[in-house]
């Protein structure tokens, strides 16, 4: 199964609380953090919600 490499590239300072909560749920705590998650609809939706703060790459 494919996986998503999610990197936080912008700070969440000044963003809405639900965006901060989404980043925390994804496992991103500070600028430059990287997590690898399964490519599932739940994670795709979270990434879409904070797409202005993160970059996403597909890895195998």
C-alpha distance matrix in Angstrom:
0.0 3.8 6.6 10.2 13.2 16.1 19.6 22.8 25.4 28.2 30.1 30.1 33.9 35.6 32.5 32.5 31.8 28.9 27.2 28.0 26.6 23.3 23.0 24.0 21.4 18.6 20.3 22.2 25.8 27.4 27.4 25.1 22.7 19.1 16.2 12.4 10.7 7.4 7.4 9.5 13.0 14.9 13.9 14.3 17.7 18.8 18.1 20.0 22.8 23.3 22.4 25.8 25.2 21.8 19.9 16.1 14.1 10.6 9.6 7.4
3.8 0.0 3.8 7.0 10.0 13.0 16.5 19.8 22.0 24.9 27.1 27.4 31.2 32.8 29.9 30.1 29.8 27.0 24.9 25.8 24.9 21.4 20.8 22.2 20.0 16.9 18.6 20.0 23.7 24.9 24.5 22.1 20.0 16.4 13.9 10.3 9.0 6.5 5.7 9.0 12.2 14.1 12.4 12.3 16.0 16.8 15.5 17.4 20.4 20.6 19.3 22.6 22.0 18.5 16.3 12.6 10.4 6.8 6.3 5.2
6.6 3.8 0.0 3.8 6.7 9.6 13.1 16.3 18.8 21.7 23.7 24.0 27.8 29.6 26.8 27.2 26.8 24.2 22.0 22.6 21.7 18.4 17.5 18.8 16.9 13.5 15.0 16.3 19.9 21.2 20.9 18.6 16.4 12.7 10.1 6.6 5.6 4.5 4.8 8.5 11.7 12.7 10.2 10.7 14.4 14.4 13.0 15.6 18.2 17.9 16.9 20.1 19.0 15.5 13.6 10.1 8.4 5.8 5.3 6.0
10.2 7.0 3.8 0.0 3.8 6.1 9.7 12.8 15.2 18.0 20.2 20.5 24.3 26.1 23.4 24.0 23.8 21.4 18.9 19.5 19.2 15.8 14.5 16.3 14.9 11.3 13.0 13.6 17.3 18.2 17.7 15.5 13.6 10.2 8.2 5.5 5.2 6.0 5.7 9.0 11.3 11.9 8.7 8.8 12.4 12.0 9.9 12.6 15.2 14.5 13.3 16.4 15.3 11.7 9.9 6.5 5.7 4.7 6.0 8.5
13.2 10.0 6.7 3.8 0.0 3.8 6.6 10.2 12.5 15.6 17.8 18.7 22.3 24.5 22.2 23.3 23.3 21.4 18.4 18.6 18.8 15.7 13.6 15.4 14.8 11.0 11.7 11.6 15.0 15.5 14.6 12.1 10.4 6.8 5.8 4.5 6.6 8.9 9.4 12.4 14.6 14.6 10.9 11.3 14.5 13.2 10.7 13.7 15.9 14.3 13.1 15.5 13.8 10.1 8.2 5.6 5.1 6.1 6.6 9.8
16.1 13.0 9.6 6.1 3.8 0.0 3.8 6.8 9.4 12.2 14.2 14.9 18.6 20.8 18.4 19.6 19.7 17.9 14.9 15.0 15.5 12.6 10.2 12.4 12.3 8.6 9.6 8.7 12.2 12.5 11.7 9.8 8.3 5.6 5.4 6.2 7.7 10.6 10.8 13.1 14.4 13.7 9.9 10.4 12.7 10.8 8.1 11.4 12.9 10.9 10.1 12.2 10.2 6.6 5.9 4.7 6.7 8.9 10.3 13.5
19.6 16.5 13.1 9.7 6.6 3.8 0.0 3.8 6.1 9.3 11.4 12.9 16.3 18.8 17.1 18.9 19.2 18.2 14.8 14.4 15.7 13.4 10.3 12.5 13.6 10.2 10.2 7.9 10.6 9.9 8.3 6.3 5.8 4.5 6.7 8.9 11.1 14.2 14.6 16.8 17.9 16.9 13.2 13.5 15.4 13.0 10.2 13.1 14.1 11.2 10.4 11.3 8.6 5.4 5.3 6.5 8.6 11.6 12.8 16.2
22.8 19.8 16.3 12.8 10.2 6.8 3.8 0.0 3.8 5.9 7.7 9.2 12.6 15.1 13.6 15.8 16.2 15.7 12.2 11.6 13.6 11.8 8.4 10.9 12.8 10.2 10.0 6.8 8.6 7.3 5.5 5.3 5.6 6.7 9.0 11.9 13.6 16.9 17.2 18.8 19.3 17.8 14.3 14.7 15.7 12.8 10.4 13.0 13.0 9.6 9.5 9.4 6.0 4.4 6.6 9.1 11.9 15.0 16.5 19.9
25.4 22.0 18.8 15.2 12.5 9.4 6.1 3.8 0.0 3.8 7.0 9.6 12.3 14.7 13.7 16.6 17.7 17.7 13.9 13.6 16.3 14.6 11.5 14.2 16.3 13.9 13.8 10.4 11.4 9.1 5.9 5.9 8.2 9.5 12.4 15.0 16.9 19.9 19.8 21.6 21.9 20.8 17.3 17.1 18.0 15.5 12.6 14.4 14.6 10.9 10.0 8.7 5.8 5.3 6.8 10.2 12.9 16.5 18.1 21.8
28.2 24.9 21.7 18.0 15.6 12.2 9.3 5.9 3.8 0.0 3.8 6.5 8.8 11.0 10.4 13.6 15.2 15.6 12.0 11.7 14.9 13.9 11.1 13.8 16.4 14.7 14.7 11.1 11.4 9.0 6.3 8.2 10.4 12.4 14.9 17.8 19.2 22.3 22.1 23.4 23.1 21.7 18.6 18.3 18.4 15.7 13.4 14.7 13.9 10.1 10.1 7.7 4.8 6.8 9.4 13.0 16.1 19.6 21.5 25.2
30.1 27.1 23.7 20.2 17.8 14.2 11.4 7.7 7.0 3.8 0.0 3.8 5.5 8.4 8.5 11.8 12.9 14.1 10.9 9.7 13.2 13.2 10.4 12.4 15.5 14.6 14.2 10.6 9.7 7.4 5.9 9.2 10.9 13.6 15.9 19.2 20.5 23.7 23.9 24.8 24.5 22.5 19.6 20.0 19.6 16.5 14.9 16.3 14.8 11.1 12.3 10.0 6.9 9.4 12.6 15.8 19.1 22.4 24.1 27.6
30.1 27.4 24.0 20.5 18.7 14.9 12.9 9.2 9.6 6.5 3.8 0.0 3.8 6.2 5.3 8.2 9.1 10.5 7.6 6.3 10.0 10.5 8.5 10.4 13.5 13.4 13.4 10.3 9.5 8.5 8.6 11.9 12.5 15.0 16.5 19.6 20.2 23.3 23.5 23.8 23.1 20.8 18.4 18.9 17.9 14.6 13.8 15.1 12.8 9.6 11.7 9.9 7.2 10.2 13.9 16.7 20.2 23.2 25.1 28.5
33.9 31.2 27.8 24.3 22.3 18.6 16.3 12.6 12.3 8.8 5.5 3.8 0.0 3.8 5.5 8.6 9.8 12.3 10.2 8.6 12.3 13.6 11.9 13.2 16.5 16.8 16.5 13.5 11.8 10.5 10.6 14.3 15.3 18.2 19.9 23.2 23.9 27.1 27.3 27.5 26.7 24.3 22.0 22.6 21.3 18.1 17.5 18.5 15.9 13.0 15.1 12.7 10.5 13.7 17.3 20.3 23.8 26.9 28.8 32.1
35.6 32.8 29.6 26.1 24.5 20.8 18.8 15.1 14.7 11.0 8.4 6.2 3.8 0.0 3.8 6.7 8.9 11.7 10.1 9.6 13.1 14.5 13.6 15.3 18.1 18.7 19.1 16.3 15.0 14.0 14.0 17.5 18.5 21.1 22.6 25.6 26.0 28.8 28.6 28.5 27.2 24.9 23.0 23.2 21.5 18.6 18.3 18.5 15.6 13.2 15.4 12.8 11.7 15.3 18.9 21.9 25.5 28.6 30.8 34.2
32.5 29.9 26.8 23.4 22.2 18.4 17.1 13.6 13.7 10.4 8.5 5.3 5.5 3.8 0.0 3.8 6.6 8.4 6.5 7.1 10.4 11.3 11.0 13.1 15.4 16.0 17.0 14.5 14.0 13.7 13.8 17.0 17.5 19.6 20.6 23.3 23.2 25.8 25.4 25.1 23.6 21.3 19.7 19.7 17.8 15.1 14.9 15.0 11.9 9.8 12.4 10.4 9.6 13.1 16.7 19.4 23.2 26.0 28.4 31.7
32.5 30.1 27.2 24.0 23.3 19.6 18.9 15.8 16.6 13.6 11.8 8.2 8.6 6.7 3.8 0.0 3.8 5.5 5.4 6.6 8.9 10.1 11.1 12.8 14.5 15.8 17.2 15.5 15.2 15.8 16.5 19.5 19.4 21.1 21.5 23.9 23.3 25.6 25.2 24.3 22.5 20.0 18.9 19.2 16.7 14.1 15.0 14.8 11.2 10.2 13.4 12.3 11.8 15.0 18.6 20.7 24.5 26.9 29.4 32.5
31.8 29.8 26.8 23.8 23.3 19.7 19.2 16.2 17.7 15.2 12.9 9.1 9.8 8.9 6.6 3.8 0.0 3.8 5.4 5.1 6.2 8.6 10.0 10.6 12.3 14.3 15.4 14.3 13.8 15.2 16.7 19.7 18.9 20.7 20.7 23.1 22.4 24.7 24.8 23.7 22.1 19.1 18.3 19.3 16.8 13.8 15.3 15.8 12.2 11.5 15.1 14.6 13.5 16.1 19.7 21.5 25.2 27.3 29.5 32.3
28.9 27.0 24.2 21.4 21.4 17.9 18.2 15.7 17.7 15.6 14.1 10.5 12.3 11.7 8.4 5.5 3.8 0.0 3.8 5.4 5.0 6.1 8.7 9.8 10.3 12.3 14.2 13.7 14.2 16.0 17.4 19.8 18.7 19.8 19.2 21.2 19.9 21.9 21.8 20.3 18.5 15.5 15.1 16.0 13.3 10.6 12.6 12.9 9.2 9.4 13.2 13.7 12.9 14.9 18.3 19.5 23.1 24.9 27.2 29.9
27.2 24.9 22.0 18.9 18.4 14.9 14.8 12.2 13.9 12.0 10.9 7.6 10.2 10.1 6.5 5.4 5.4 3.8 0.0 3.8 5.4 5.0 6.3 8.7 9.8 10.7 12.6 11.3 12.1 13.3 14.2 16.5 15.7 16.8 16.7 18.8 18.0 20.3 20.0 19.2 17.7 15.0 13.7 14.3 12.1 9.1 10.1 10.7 7.3 6.2 9.9 10.1 9.1 11.2 14.7 16.3 20.0 22.1 24.5 27.4
28.0 25.8 22.6 19.5 18.6 15.0 14.4 11.6 13.6 11.7 9.7 6.3 8.6 9.6 7.1 6.6 5.1 5.4 3.8 0.0 3.8 5.4 5.2 6.3 8.6 10.0 10.8 9.3 9.1 10.7 12.3 15.0 13.9 15.7 15.7 18.4 18.0 20.8 21.2 20.6 19.7 16.7 15.1 16.4 14.7 11.2 12.1 13.6 10.6 8.8 12.3 12.3 10.1 12.0 15.7 17.4 20.9 23.1 25.0 27.8
26.6 24.9 21.7 19.2 18.8 15.5 15.7 13.6 16.3 14.9 13.2 10.0 12.3 13.1 10.4 8.9 6.2 5.0 5.4 3.8 0.0 3.8 5.5 5.1 6.1 8.6 9.8 9.8 10.1 12.7 14.8 17.1 15.2 16.4 15.6 17.8 16.8 19.3 19.9 18.9 17.9 14.6 13.5 15.4 13.6 10.1 12.1 13.8 10.8 10.2 13.8 14.7 12.7 13.9 17.3 18.2 21.5 23.2 24.9 27.3
23.3 21.4 18.4 15.8 15.7 12.6 13.4 11.8 14.6 13.9 13.2 10.5 13.6 14.5 11.3 10.1 8.6 6.1 5.0 5.4 3.8 0.0 3.8 5.4 5.0 6.2 8.7 8.8 10.5 12.9 14.4 16.0 14.1 14.5 13.3 15.1 13.9 16.1 16.4 15.4 14.5 11.3 10.0 11.7 10.0 6.4 8.4 10.3 7.8 7.4 10.9 12.5 10.8 11.3 14.3 14.9 18.2 19.7 21.6 24.1
23.0 20.8 17.5 14.5 13.6 10.2 10.3 8.4 11.5 11.1 10.4 8.5 11.9 13.6 11.0 11.1 10.0 8.7 6.3 5.2 5.5 3.8 0.0 3.8 5.4 5.1 6.4 5.3 7.1 9.3 10.7 12.2 10.4 11.2 10.7 13.2 12.9 15.8 16.5 16.3 16.1 13.3 10.9 12.6 12.0 8.2 8.6 11.3 9.5 7.5 10.4 11.5 8.8 9.0 12.2 13.2 16.4 18.4 20.0 22.7
24.0 22.2 18.8 16.3 15.4 12.4 12.5 10.9 14.2 13.8 12.4 10.4 13.2 15.3 13.1 12.8 10.6 9.8 8.7 6.3 5.1 5.4 3.8 0.0 3.8 5.4 5.0 5.3 6.0 9.3 11.9 13.5 11.0 12.1 11.2 13.9 13.5 16.6 17.9 17.6 17.7 14.5 12.5 15.0 14.4 10.7 11.8 14.6 12.7 11.2 14.2 15.2 12.4 12.4 15.4 16.1 18.9 20.6 21.6 24.0
21.4 20.0 16.9 14.9 14.8 12.3 13.6 12.8 16.3 16.4 15.5 13.5 16.5 18.1 15.4 14.5 12.3 10.3 9.8 8.6 6.1 5.0 5.4 3.8 0.0 3.8 5.3 7.5 9.3 12.7 15.0 15.9 13.0 13.1 11.1 12.8 11.5 14.0 15.4 14.6 14.7 11.2 9.8 12.8 12.1 8.7 10.7 13.6 12.1 11.5 14.4 16.3 14.0 13.5 16.0 15.8 18.4 19.4 20.5 22.5
18.6 16.9 13.5 11.3 11.0 8.6 10.2 10.2 13.9 14.7 14.6 13.4 16.8 18.7 16.0 15.8 14.3 12.3 10.7 10.0 8.6 6.2 5.1 5.4 3.8 0.0 3.8 5.7 8.9 11.7 13.3 13.5 10.5 9.8 7.7 9.3 8.4 11.3 12.6 12.6 13.2 10.4 7.8 10.6 11.0 7.7 8.4 12.0 11.4 10.4 12.4 14.6 12.2 10.8 12.8 12.3 14.7 15.7 16.8 19.0
20.3 18.6 15.0 13.0 11.7 9.6 10.2 10.0 13.8 14.7 14.2 13.4 16.5 19.1 17.0 17.2 15.4 14.2 12.6 10.8 9.8 8.7 6.4 5.0 5.3 3.8 0.0 3.8 6.3 9.4 11.7 11.8 8.4 8.4 6.8 9.5 9.7 13.1 15.1 15.6 16.7 14.0 11.3 14.2 14.8 11.4 11.7 15.3 14.6 12.9 14.9 16.5 13.5 12.1 14.1 14.0 16.1 17.3 17.7 19.9
22.2 20.0 16.3 13.6 11.6 8.7 7.9 6.8 10.4 11.1 10.6 10.3 13.5 16.3 14.5 15.5 14.3 13.7 11.3 9.3 9.8 8.8 5.3 5.3 7.5 5.7 3.8 0.0 3.8 6.0 8.0 8.6 5.7 7.0 7.2 10.6 11.6 15.2 16.7 17.5 18.4 15.9 12.9 14.9 15.5 11.9 11.4 14.7 13.9 11.4 13.1 14.0 10.5 9.6 12.0 12.8 15.3 17.3 18.1 20.8
25.8 23.7 19.9 17.3 15.0 12.2 10.6 8.6 11.4 11.4 9.7 9.5 11.8 15.0 14.0 15.2 13.8 14.2 12.1 9.1 10.1 10.5 7.1 6.0 9.3 8.9 6.3 3.8 0.0 3.8 7.2 8.9 6.8 9.5 10.4 14.0 15.2 18.8 20.5 21.2 21.9 19.2 16.4 18.5 18.6 14.9 14.6 17.7 16.3 13.5 15.6 15.7 12.1 12.0 14.7 16.2 18.7 20.9 21.5 24.2
27.4 24.9 21.2 18.2 15.5 12.5 9.9 7.3 9.1 9.0 7.4 8.5 10.5 14.0 13.7 15.8 15.2 16.0 13.3 10.7 12.7 12.9 9.3 9.3 12.7 11.7 9.4 6.0 3.8 0.0 3.8 6.3 5.8 9.4 11.6 15.3 17.1 20.8 22.2 23.3 24.0 21.6 18.5 20.0 20.4 16.8 15.7 18.5 17.4 14.1 15.5 14.9 11.1 11.3 13.9 16.0 18.5 21.2 21.9 24.9
27.4 24.5 20.9 17.7 14.6 11.7 8.3 5.5 5.9 6.3 5.9 8.6 10.6 14.0 13.8 16.5 16.7 17.4 14.2 12.3 14.8 14.4 10.7 11.9 15.0 13.3 11.7 8.0 7.2 3.8 0.0 3.8 5.7 9.0 12.0 15.5 17.7 21.3 22.2 23.7 24.3 22.4 19.0 19.9 20.5 17.3 15.4 17.9 17.2 13.6 14.2 13.1 9.4 9.5 11.7 14.4 16.8 19.9 20.8 24.1
25.1 22.1 18.6 15.5 12.1 9.8 6.3 5.3 5.9 8.2 9.2 11.9 14.3 17.5 17.0 19.5 19.7 19.8 16.5 15.0 17.1 16.0 12.2 13.5 15.9 13.5 11.8 8.6 8.9 6.3 3.8 0.0 3.8 6.4 10.0 13.3 16.0 19.6 20.5 22.6 23.7 22.2 18.6 19.4 20.7 17.7 15.4 18.2 18.3 14.7 14.7 14.1 10.6 9.4 10.4 12.6 14.3 17.4 17.9 21.1
22.7 20.0 16.4 13.6 10.4 8.3 5.8 5.6 8.2 10.4 10.9 12.5 15.3 18.5 17.5 19.4 18.9 18.7 15.7 13.9 15.2 14.1 10.4 11.0 13.0 10.5 8.4 5.7 6.8 5.8 5.7 3.8 0.0 3.8 6.8 10.4 13.1 16.8 18.3 20.1 21.5 19.7 16.2 17.6 19.0 15.9 14.2 17.4 17.5 14.3 14.8 15.1 11.5 9.7 10.9 12.2 13.8 16.3 16.5 19.4
19.1 16.4 12.7 10.2 6.8 5.6 4.5 6.7 9.5 12.4 13.6 15.0 18.2 21.1 19.6 21.1 20.7 19.8 16.8 15.7 16.4 14.5 11.2 12.1 13.1 9.8 8.4 7.0 9.5 9.4 9.0 6.4 3.8 0.0 3.8 6.9 10.0 13.5 15.1 17.3 19.1 17.8 14.1 15.5 17.5 14.9 12.9 16.3 17.1 14.4 14.4 15.5 12.4 9.6 9.6 9.8 10.8 12.8 12.8 15.6
16.2 13.9 10.1 8.2 5.8 5.4 6.7 9.0 12.4 14.9 15.9 16.5 19.9 22.6 20.6 21.5 20.7 19.2 16.7 15.7 15.6 13.3 10.7 11.2 11.1 7.7 6.8 7.2 10.4 11.6 12.0 10.0 6.8 3.8 0.0 3.8 6.4 10.2 12.2 14.2 16.3 15.0 11.5 13.4 15.6 13.2 11.8 15.5 16.4 14.4 14.7 16.6 13.8 10.9 10.9 9.9 10.7 11.8 11.6 13.9
12.4 10.3 6.6 5.5 4.5 6.2 8.9 11.9 15.0 17.8 19.2 19.6 23.2 25.6 23.3 23.9 23.1 21.2 18.8 18.4 17.8 15.1 13.2 13.9 12.8 9.3 9.5 10.6 14.0 15.3 15.5 13.3 10.4 6.9 3.8 0.0 3.8 7.0 9.2 11.8 14.5 13.8 10.4 12.3 15.1 13.5 12.1 15.7 17.2 15.9 15.7 18.2 16.0 12.7 11.9 9.7 9.4 9.3 8.6 10.5
10.7 9.0 5.6 5.2 6.6 7.7 11.1 13.6 16.9 19.2 20.5 20.2 23.9 26.0 23.2 23.3 22.4 19.9 18.0 18.0 16.8 13.9 12.9 13.5 11.5 8.4 9.7 11.6 15.2 17.1 17.7 16.0 13.1 10.0 6.4 3.8 0.0 3.8 6.4 8.3 11.1 10.3 7.4 9.7 12.5 11.3 10.7 14.1 15.7 15.2 15.4 18.4 16.7 13.6 13.1 10.4 10.6 9.8 9.8 11.1
7.4 6.5 4.5 6.0 8.9 10.6 14.2 16.9 19.9 22.3 23.7 23.3 27.1 28.8 25.8 25.6 24.7 21.9 20.3 20.8 19.3 16.1 15.8 16.6 14.0 11.3 13.1 15.2 18.8 20.8 21.3 19.6 16.8 13.5 10.2 7.0 3.8 0.0 3.8 5.7 9.3 9.5 7.6 9.4 12.5 12.4 12.1 14.9 16.9 17.2 17.0 20.4 19.3 16.2 15.3 12.1 11.7 9.7 9.7 10.0
7.4 5.7 4.8 5.7 9.4 10.8 14.6 17.2 19.8 22.1 23.9 23.5 27.3 28.6 25.4 25.2 24.8 21.8 20.0 21.2 19.9 16.4 16.5 17.9 15.4 12.6 15.1 16.7 20.5 22.2 22.2 20.5 18.3 15.1 12.2 9.2 6.4 3.8 0.0 3.8 6.9 8.5 6.8 7.1 10.5 11.4 10.8 12.8 15.4 16.1 15.4 19.1 18.6 15.5 14.3 10.8 10.5 8.3 9.5 10.2
9.5 9.0 8.5 9.0 12.4 13.1 16.8 18.8 21.6 23.4 24.8 23.8 27.5 28.5 25.1 24.3 23.7 20.3 19.2 20.6 18.9 15.4 16.3 17.6 14.6 12.6 15.6 17.5 21.2 23.3 23.7 22.6 20.1 17.3 14.2 11.8 8.3 5.7 3.8 0.0 3.8 5.5 5.6 6.3 8.8 10.2 10.8 12.4 14.5 16.0 15.9 19.7 19.5 16.9 16.4 13.3 13.7 11.8 13.3 13.8
13.0 12.2 11.7 11.3 14.6 14.4 17.9 19.3 21.9 23.1 24.5 23.1 26.7 27.2 23.6 22.5 22.1 18.5 17.7 19.7 17.9 14.5 16.1 17.7 14.7 13.2 16.7 18.4 21.9 24.0 24.3 23.7 21.5 19.1 16.3 14.5 11.1 9.3 6.9 3.8 0.0 3.8 5.5 5.0 6.1 8.7 9.8 10.3 12.3 14.6 14.7 18.5 18.8 16.8 16.7 14.0 15.1 13.9 16.1 17.0
14.9 14.1 12.7 11.9 14.6 13.7 16.9 17.8 20.8 21.7 22.5 20.8 24.3 24.9 21.3 20.0 19.1 15.5 15.0 16.7 14.6 11.3 13.3 14.5 11.2 10.4 14.0 15.9 19.2 21.6 22.4 22.2 19.7 17.8 15.0 13.8 10.3 9.5 8.5 5.5 3.8 0.0 3.8 5.5 5.3 6.5 8.8 10.0 10.9 13.0 14.1 17.7 17.5 15.9 16.5 14.4 16.1 15.4 17.4 18.6
13.9 12.4 10.2 8.7 10.9 9.9 13.2 14.3 17.3 18.6 19.6 18.4 22.0 23.0 19.7 18.9 18.3 15.1 13.7 15.1 13.5 10.0 10.9 12.5 9.8 7.8 11.3 12.9 16.4 18.5 19.0 18.6 16.2 14.1 11.5 10.4 7.4 7.6 6.8 5.6 5.5 3.8 0.0 3.8 5.3 5.0 6.1 8.5 9.8 10.9 11.7 15.2 14.6 12.6 13.0 10.9 12.8 12.5 14.5 16.2
14.3 12.3 10.7 8.8 11.3 10.4 13.5 14.7 17.1 18.3 20.0 18.9 22.6 23.2 19.7 19.2 19.3 16.0 14.3 16.4 15.4 11.7 12.6 15.0 12.8 10.6 14.2 14.9 18.5 20.0 19.9 19.4 17.6 15.5 13.4 12.3 9.7 9.4 7.1 6.3 5.0 5.5 3.8 0.0 3.8 5.5 5.1 6.1 8.6 10.2 9.9 13.7 14.0 11.9 11.9 9.6 11.6 11.4 14.2 16.2
17.7 16.0 14.4 12.4 14.5 12.7 15.4 15.7 18.0 18.4 19.6 17.9 21.3 21.5 17.8 16.7 16.8 13.3 12.1 14.7 13.6 10.0 12.0 14.4 12.1 11.0 14.8 15.5 18.6 20.4 20.5 20.7 19.0 17.5 15.6 15.1 12.5 12.5 10.5 8.8 6.1 5.3 5.3 3.8 0.0 3.8 5.4 5.0 6.2 9.0 9.7 13.2 13.9 12.8 13.7 12.3 14.8 15.1 17.9 20.0
18.8 16.8 14.4 12.0 13.2 10.8 13.0 12.8 15.5 15.7 16.5 14.6 18.1 18.6 15.1 14.1 13.8 10.6 9.1 11.2 10.1 6.4 8.2 10.7 8.7 7.7 11.4 11.9 14.9 16.8 17.3 17.7 15.9 14.9 13.2 13.5 11.3 12.4 11.4 10.2 8.7 6.5 5.0 5.5 3.8 0.0 3.8 5.4 5.1 6.7 8.5 11.7 11.4 10.6 12.2 11.5 14.5 15.4 17.9 20.2
18.1 15.5 13.0 9.9 10.7 8.1 10.2 10.4 12.6 13.4 14.9 13.8 17.5 18.3 14.9 15.0 15.3 12.6 10.1 12.1 12.1 8.4 8.6 11.8 10.7 8.4 11.7 11.4 14.6 15.7 15.4 15.4 14.2 12.9 11.8 12.1 10.7 12.1 10.8 10.8 9.8 8.8 6.1 5.1 5.4 3.8 0.0 3.8 5.3 5.4 5.6 9.1 9.0 7.4 8.6 8.0 11.2 12.7 15.5 18.3
20.0 17.4 15.6 12.6 13.7 11.4 13.1 13.0 14.4 14.7 16.3 15.1 18.5 18.5 15.0 14.8 15.8 12.9 10.7 13.6 13.8 10.3 11.3 14.6 13.6 12.0 15.3 14.7 17.7 18.5 17.9 18.2 17.4 16.3 15.5 15.7 14.1 14.9 12.8 12.4 10.3 10.0 8.5 6.1 5.0 5.4 3.8 0.0 3.8 5.5 4.9 8.5 9.9 9.2 10.2 9.9 13.1 14.5 17.8 20.5
22.8 20.4 18.2 15.2 15.9 12.9 14.1 13.0 14.6 13.9 14.8 12.8 15.9 15.6 11.9 11.2 12.2 9.2 7.3 10.6 10.8 7.8 9.5 12.7 12.1 11.4 14.6 13.9 16.3 17.4 17.2 18.3 17.5 17.1 16.4 17.2 15.7 16.9 15.4 14.5 12.3 10.9 9.8 8.6 6.2 5.1 5.3 3.8 0.0 3.8 5.8 8.3 9.3 9.9 12.1 12.5 16.0 17.7 20.7 23.5
23.3 20.6 17.9 14.5 14.3 10.9 11.2 9.6 10.9 10.1 11.1 9.6 13.0 13.2 9.8 10.2 11.5 9.4 6.2 8.8 10.2 7.4 7.5 11.2 11.5 10.4 12.9 11.4 13.5 14.1 13.6 14.7 14.3 14.4 14.4 15.9 15.2 17.2 16.1 16.0 14.6 13.0 10.9 10.2 9.0 6.7 5.4 5.5 3.8 0.0 3.8 5.5 5.5 6.6 9.5 10.9 14.7 17.0 19.8 22.9
22.4 19.3 16.9 13.3 13.1 10.1 10.4 9.5 10.0 10.1 12.3 11.7 15.1 15.4 12.4 13.4 15.1 13.2 9.9 12.3 13.8 10.9 10.4 14.2 14.4 12.4 14.9 13.1 15.6 15.5 14.2 14.7 14.8 14.4 14.7 15.7 15.4 17.0 15.4 15.9 14.7 14.1 11.7 9.9 9.7 8.5 5.6 4.9 5.8 3.8 0.0 3.8 5.4 5.4 7.0 8.6 12.2 14.8 18.0 21.3
25.8 22.6 20.1 16.4 15.5 12.2 11.3 9.4 8.7 7.7 10.0 9.9 12.7 12.8 10.4 12.3 14.6 13.7 10.1 12.3 14.7 12.5 11.5 15.2 16.3 14.6 16.5 14.0 15.7 14.9 13.1 14.1 15.1 15.5 16.6 18.2 18.4 20.4 19.1 19.7 18.5 17.7 15.2 13.7 13.2 11.7 9.1 8.5 8.3 5.5 3.8 0.0 3.8 5.9 8.1 10.9 14.5 17.6 20.6 24.1
25.2 22.0 19.0 15.3 13.8 10.2 8.6 6.0 5.8 4.8 6.9 7.2 10.5 11.7 9.6 11.8 13.5 12.9 9.1 10.1 12.7 10.8 8.8 12.4 14.0 12.2 13.5 10.5 12.1 11.1 9.4 10.6 11.5 12.4 13.8 16.0 16.7 19.3 18.6 19.5 18.8 17.5 14.6 14.0 13.9 11.4 9.0 9.9 9.3 5.5 5.4 3.8 0.0 3.8 7.2 10.3 13.9 17.1 19.6 23.1
21.8 18.5 15.5 11.7 10.1 6.6 5.4 4.4 5.3 6.8 9.4 10.2 13.7 15.3 13.1 15.0 16.1 14.9 11.2 12.0 13.9 11.3 9.0 12.4 13.5 10.8 12.1 9.6 12.0 11.3 9.5 9.4 9.7 9.6 10.9 12.7 13.6 16.2 15.5 16.9 16.8 15.9 12.6 11.9 12.8 10.6 7.4 9.2 9.9 6.6 5.4 5.9 3.8 0.0 3.8 6.7 10.2 13.4 15.8 19.4
19.9 16.3 13.6 9.9 8.2 5.9 5.3 6.6 6.8 9.4 12.6 13.9 17.3 18.9 16.7 18.6 19.7 18.3 14.7 15.7 17.3 14.3 12.2 15.4 16.0 12.8 14.1 12.0 14.7 13.9 11.7 10.4 10.9 9.6 10.9 11.9 13.1 15.3 14.3 16.4 16.7 16.5 13.0 11.9 13.7 12.2 8.6 10.2 12.1 9.5 7.0 8.1 7.2 3.8 0.0 3.8 6.9 10.5 13.0 16.7
16.1 12.6 10.1 6.5 5.6 4.7 6.5 9.1 10.2 13.0 15.8 16.7 20.3 21.9 19.4 20.7 21.5 19.5 16.3 17.4 18.2 14.9 13.2 16.1 15.8 12.3 14.0 12.8 16.2 16.0 14.4 12.6 12.2 9.8 9.9 9.7 10.4 12.1 10.8 13.3 14.0 14.4 10.9 9.6 12.3 11.5 8.0 9.9 12.5 10.9 8.6 10.9 10.3 6.7 3.8 0.0 3.8 6.9 9.7 13.3
14.1 10.4 8.4 5.7 5.1 6.7 8.6 11.9 12.9 16.1 19.1 20.2 23.8 25.5 23.2 24.5 25.2 23.1 20.0 20.9 21.5 18.2 16.4 18.9 18.4 14.7 16.1 15.3 18.7 18.5 16.8 14.3 13.8 10.8 10.7 9.4 10.6 11.7 10.5 13.7 15.1 16.1 12.8 11.6 14.8 14.5 11.2 13.1 16.0 14.7 12.2 14.5 13.9 10.2 6.9 3.8 0.0 3.8 6.4 10.1
10.6 6.8 5.8 4.7 6.1 8.9 11.6 15.0 16.5 19.6 22.4 23.2 26.9 28.6 26.0 26.9 27.3 24.9 22.1 23.1 23.2 19.7 18.4 20.6 19.4 15.7 17.3 17.3 20.9 21.2 19.9 17.4 16.3 12.8 11.8 9.3 9.8 9.7 8.3 11.8 13.9 15.4 12.5 11.4 15.1 15.4 12.7 14.5 17.7 17.0 14.8 17.6 17.1 13.4 10.5 6.9 3.8 0.0 3.8 6.9
9.6 6.3 5.3 6.0 6.6 10.3 12.8 16.5 18.1 21.5 24.1 25.1 28.8 30.8 28.4 29.4 29.5 27.2 24.5 25.0 24.9 21.6 20.0 21.6 20.5 16.8 17.7 18.1 21.5 21.9 20.8 17.9 16.5 12.8 11.6 8.6 9.8 9.7 9.5 13.3 16.1 17.4 14.5 14.2 17.9 17.9 15.5 17.8 20.7 19.8 18.0 20.6 19.6 15.8 13.0 9.7 6.4 3.8 0.0 3.8
7.4 5.2 6.0 8.5 9.8 13.5 16.2 19.9 21.8 25.2 27.6 28.5 32.1 34.2 31.7 32.5 32.3 29.9 27.4 27.8 27.3 24.1 22.7 24.0 22.5 19.0 19.9 20.8 24.2 24.9 24.1 21.1 19.4 15.6 13.9 10.5 11.1 10.0 10.2 13.8 17.0 18.6 16.2 16.2 20.0 20.2 18.3 20.5 23.5 22.9 21.3 24.1 23.1 19.4 16.7 13.3 10.1 6.9 3.8 0.0
